Structure formats: structure tokens, C-alpha cells
Amino acid sequence: MTRDELKDYITKQFEGKMTLLDTGRHDPMFEVKPADLLEVSQKLHDDENLQLDFLCNLGAVDTGEIFEAVYSLDSTTLKMRLDFKLILPRDGAEVESVQKIWPGANWFEREMWELYGINILNHDNLKRFLLPDDWDQGHPMRKDWDAPDFIRMPEL
């Protein structure tokens, strides 16, 4: 399936659930509503024409106004990739865990929770692994994060 065929297939099969964005430079990029995450993820994984069986990466972005959770998927058998993102509010940001679909999400989700403060619902092992267990200085990847010994570099 070519990149354009993949875009068309997703747009038709996931109408109303995945919106094509004009930002995917190499791989198609879609937006998914947080409420649709589990349904869409399971279908992307199970669809015989997609077989997106590998979660390459999952990361968060803090724009200063919102959070974005960006999922990068790959089909190891069909050799295709796509990305999708969720738009989350800065206050009370939370997302369902996809580790039952892609077990490797465990570490990525813990990182989002630990460094950004995005709550991961139904995660079975949500505990720190990057910061000390007694860390109480907030979430260091947030744009508004500050700590007594942190020196902020000027914006360019």
C-alpha cells in the first residue's frame, strides 16, 4: 500500500474517528479523539490490511497551551507506518493505556506520566523509573516546570 493509498484507506475505514492532518512529513499523521483511542488502536492493530503490530514510539509534547500524545505505529509484515496524536488539555490530562494492545507502551506511558504528569488510566504498573522514588518537584518536561536549582535558558 502506498502512502496515498494508506491515507485514503484510513480516511474511509475510520471516518469520524481519525482526521488526516497536513503535518505528516514522511508518514501520514492523523488526529484521534482521546475517547476513541482504545477502539481506534485495536482496529489499527487487528485490521488485516494494516496489521500495525508495533508501537515504535509514544511521546508527549507540551505546547504551553495543550499536550499532544503522539503515537508512531509500524506494520512489521506489511512494511508501512503511520502516526496519530491526541490533543489533551493541560489541566487534568489523561489517556487510556494501550499496553494491552502494544505491550511496549508500558515504558512510554510511564515516561509520559512521570515527566509530563499525563495520567495513564488502567495502566498496571504506573510507577517511577526515571526520577527518584521520592521526587516531589513536579514534572520536568512541562514548559512551566521550575525547580530551585533549575536555570532556564532564554527563548530564541
N, C-alpha and C positions, 0 to 999 in steps of 0.2 A: 504494500500500500504506500503510495507516495504521500508526501506531506499534505498536499492539497486534498487528496482522497481521504486522508485521515481527518482533516478539518471538516470536510463535508459529512463524513460518516458520524463523527461525534455530534455535530450540529443537528443532524437528523435524529439519531438514536437517543440523544439526551436533551431534546428540545425542552426548554424551560428549566433545565437543571444545570446545564453548562453553557456559559456565554463566551463566545470566542472574543479574545482581546487582540488588539493590534500591537502587542508588545513582544510576542514570541519571536526572538531574532533567529534562532536556529530550530527550536522545537515549538510546535503550536502551544499557545498559552490560553487557558480558559479561566473563567471565574465561576466558582461554585458557592452557593449559599451555605453557611455553616449548618443549617438544619438538614441539608441534603447530603452532607459529607459521607455518612456511612452507606447510604443507598448507592450513591454515585461510585464510591470507591469499590464496593462489592461488585457492581456491574462492570466497571473497568477491568477488574481482576478476572471475572468469570466469562466475559464476552469472548466467544470463540474467534471473532475477527480481530480482537485486540490483544488478549492474553497478557495484560500489563501485570506481570507477576513479580516485578522487582521495584521496590521503592528505593530509588537512587539517593535521594536526599529529601529532607524535610527541614525547613528553616523558617525563622521568623524575621520580619522586617519591621522596625519601628519608624514610622514616617514622622513622628512627633504629634500626629493627629489621630492615627489609627494604627493597628497592627495588621500585617499581612502574614498569613501562614502559607508558605509556598511548597507544594508537593511536586517532585520530579519522578516520573514513572518510566519504566522501560519494559518492553517485552523481550525476554531473552530468547524466545523461539522465533518471533516474527521480526525482530530487529527494528523496532520503532519506539519512539519516545514521545512523551507529551508532558506538559506541566499544567498545573492548575493552582489557583490560590483562593484563599478565603479572606474576606475582609472582616476584621474583628474590631469592636470598639476598644478603646484604651482602658476604659473602666469596666471591670468585670469580664474581661476577655476569657472565653472558654471554648473548648473544642472537644469533640468526642475522640477517643483513642481509636486508631486504625491498626493497632498491633495484632488484632485477631485476623486481619486480612493480610497484612505485611508485618511479620514478627520483628523485622529490623527497625520498625518505627519506635520500638521501646526506647532506645537511646536518644533518638532525635526528639521525641516528645518530652523526655525528661530534661533535655537541654533547653527546650522552649519554656518549660515550666520554671526551671531553675534560673535561667539568665534573663528571661523576659517577664516572668510572672503570669504567663498564659496558663490557665488551669486546664488540665487534661482530664476530662471526665472518663470514668471507667477504665483507668489505667491500673494495672495490677501491681506495679512496683514503683510508684511515684516517690522516689527519694533522691537526695542529692548524690552526685558523683563527680562534679567538677569543683564545687565550692566546699569549704569545710562544713561539717555537720552542724556546727553551732553558728553558721553565718547569719547575721542579723542586719546587714547593711543594704538590704533591698535587692534589686535586680540589675546587675551591672551592664546589660546590653540595652537598657532603656535610654532614650535620648535625655531624659530628665534625671537620670541617676547621678547621685553625688555622694561622696564619702569624705570623711575628714582628711584623708591622705591622698585624695584624687586631685590631680591637676588637669583641668580642662584645657585642651588646646584651642586656639581661636579658629573660628569657622573661616574657611577660604572663600 
